[in-house]
Amino acid sequence: MESYGELSSIYDELIYEDINYNEFYNCIMNLCREYKIGNENYLDLACGTGNLSRLLCKDFKNTYLVDLSEEMLMEATEKIRKEKINSTILCQNMCELNLNKSFDLITCSLDSTNYITEDNDLEDYFSSVHKHLKDNGLFIFDINSYYKLSEVLGNNIFTYNSEDVFYTWENIFEDHILEMNLTFFLREGFLYKRFEEQHLERAYTTEYIDTLLEDKGFKILKKLDNYGLETISDTTERITYVVSKG
């Protein structure tokens, strides 16, 4: 079952109720100023519909957007064209990046890293980012914490209802993997269109991520609670990593 296929058309409607992209942007730019990174090239991995890219791109000369979902990239392309943003949009697997370019800033937001469920793929992902990051650049990414995937989302059922969209979200957490089964009903005139998607996220401990980052040549500068507090706890739900080349 495909992830981020038909969901792409209503993604923004669903996500904007919970995500403050301006908060993400302000935090990231403050970090860029703190660590005095350049403003030549910016890369947004798993860019989705381009919500973060469109904010950060104005601070960089060149912006690259990468995602594995063609449907999400179509939404991003339409948005960026309307706003006349100068950018390069590519459909690639972020575990196999091949851009022949280095970047001052690389981001990967909204728990996209958790969608990498295999150890080898996670290693390739960090290696690919390391290869594309400038020596004085920053890599900023976030993960859903082990606590959130296992205790908050795991083995629970959620529903959402608006004038045009209804969905059920049934979760199963087993062997470090959260399986999310979503059934959508999307209003089309007097009828509803039904479609389903399945999403898998792996729960990683900070100890595992820390060790792997260091093994791949990164230095961990900070671990933030979401894109705000500089102290994480056992109940932090989104952990934001700020790393550079070691």
N, C-alpha and C positions, 0 to 999 in steps of 0.2 A: 504494500500500500504506500503510495507516494506521500512525502512530506512537503509542505509548502507548495502544493500545486494549486488547486482551486482556492485554497485558503488565502493565497496572495491577494485576491481581489478585495477581501474584507479585513486584511491584516491590520491596516492602520486604524480602522474603526475600533478593533478590539484592543489593540496595544496602547493606544493613546490614553485610555482611562487609567492605566497603571504605571506608565513610564513617563518620567519627566526628562525629555531629551536635552532641554536647556541646562538642567542640572549636570547631566553627563558632560555636555560641552564645556561648561564653566570649569568643572573639575579637571578635565583633560587639558584645557588651555592653561590653567594655573600650573599644572605639572610641567607642561612644555616650557613655560617661563621659568619655573623653579630650576629646571635642569638645563636651561639655555640650549634647547635643541634648535636646529635650523628650520627653515620654512620652505624648503624646496619641494620635497615630495612627500605625499601622504597616501597611505594604503589602508582601506577599510575592508577587512576580511569578513565574510558572511554578512555582507552589507544589507541584505534584505531589501526593503523598499527605499533605502537610501536616507532614512531619517536622521541618522547621525552624520553621515557623509555631507549632507547638504548644509549642515551647520559648520562643520570643521573646514570645509573646502575653501572658504573665503580667507582663511589664514595661511593657506599654502598655495604655491605657484601651480603645482600639478597634483591632481587627485586621481587615484585609481580605486575602483570599486570591483570587488570580486565576490561572487556567490556561486553556489552549485545549482541553485534553482533558476531555471530560465524564466519561470513565471514571476518570481520575485524581481529579477533583473528587468523584466519588461515594465513592472510598476516603477522601479527606480529610474529607468530611462525616461519614462514619460514625465515624471516629476522633475528630473534634472533638466530636461529640455525646456519645460515650461519656465523654469527659473533661469534659463540661459547660463547654466553652470558648466565651466570647462572641465571635462573629466573623461577618463577612459574607463569603460565598463567591460568586464571580462567574465565569462562563465568558466570557472576553474575550480578544481578541488583544492582547498587550502592546505591539504596535506601533501600536495604535489605542485606547489607553486613554481612557476617558470616564467618570470617577468623580465629577466635580464636588466634589472634596475634595483637600486638600493633606496631606502626610504628613511626620512628623518623620524616619522611617526607611523607606527602600525597599530591599528586597533582591531579588536574582535569583541563585540559587545553582545549583551543579552543572552548569556549562557550558551553561545554557539559552540564553545569548546566542549561542553558536556555532550554534544551530539557526536563527538568522536568517542566511540565505545571500545575500540581495540587498542591495546598497548602499543603495538607497532605503528599504528596510524598516529597516535598521539606523539610518539617520538619523531615521526616524519614531519608532523605539523610544526613542532618546536624547531626542528632542524631547518625546515624551509623558511620559517620566520627569521631565524638567526642569519641565514644566508642572505636575506633581503634587507636586513636592518643595517643602517650605517653604524659605524663604530661609536658615535656619540648620540645615536638615536634612542627612542623610547618605544617599547612594546607594551601596550596597555590592553588587558583583556579581563573579562570577568567570568566567574563560574557560579552556578547554583551550588551552594554548599551541600555537603553530605547530609547535614541536618535537614535542610529544606527538602531535598529529594526523598529522603527516607521517612521523615517525621511529619512534614507539613503537607507535601503533595502525595506521598506514598500511600497506596491502598485507600484512596479517598475518591469520592465522586463529586464533581462540581457541575453547576449549570449556569448558563448565561441567557438572558432574554432581553431583547430590545424590539423596537418596532419592526425591524427588517431581518433580524438574525436571532435564531435560537440554537444553542448547542448543549450537548452533554459531554462531559470530560471524565472518563473512567480510568483510574490509574492502578497499576500493579507494580509493586516494588519487590524485586527478587534478585539475589546475586549481584548487588550493586547497580542494577539496571532499573530505571523507571520506564515502564511501558505506558504510554499515554494514548488511549483510544478515544478519538473525538468524532462525534456525529453531528453534522451541521444541517440546519434547515434555513435556507436563504430565500427570502420573499422575492418572487418575480411576478409582479402584477397581483393577481388574485390567487396565485398558487405559490407553493414552496418547493424549492429545489433541494434535494437531499444529497449530501456527499459525505464521505468518511476519510479521515486521515489517521495515520498512526505515527507517533513520534517516540523515539527512544533517546533517553539521556542517561549517561553513566555518572554515578556519584563518585567523586574523587576526594580523598582526604587531602588536606593542605600539606601533610607530610610527604605524600606521594608526589604532588605537583612540585613542591619545593625541591625535592631531590632530583626530579627529572629536569627541571629548569637548570639547575646547577650543573648537572651532567652534560647538558647541551650547550653549556658555555654562557649562560645568563647569570646576571647578578640581580637579586631581588632587592629593589629599592624600598618598596612599600607594599603593604597589603591593607586595603581599605574596606570598611564596611559599606557596601554599595559604592556610591561615588561621593562619599562624604567623610564619615568618621575615620580617623586613622588608627583605630583600635578595633580589631575583630574579636568576637566572643564565640562561645559554643553555640549560640543561637543566631549568629549572623546568617542571613539567608543568601545574600549575594556578596561574594568576595571579589574585589577588584585588585588584580595584580599590576604593579608598575615595575617593569624590569628593563635592564639595559644589557649590553654585552659585558661579560665579566672581564 
